[in-house]
């Protein structure tokens, strides 16, 4: 899987990470990769659902807003793009 993770605040990118991994795209693998990035940048990690995974598979894109996080976020939204091989 190859994922582009970005966080936006006032329409400006505050996080820009590219993850390249040989594991297949699944909720568990996506959650682990996102948790690693969020921990490194000291950001809260969103709750990932099957809907998010389906959006990544079908549309190569998913978005997380405040309602997808358990903690308060300091940015507007987090976006993940799936870069197909």
Buried (B, 14 or more C-beta within 10 A) or exposed (E): BBBBBBBBEEEEEBBEBEBEEEEEBEEEBBBEBBEEBBEEEEBBBBEBEEEBBEBBEEEBEBBBEEEBBEEEBEBBBBBBBBEEE
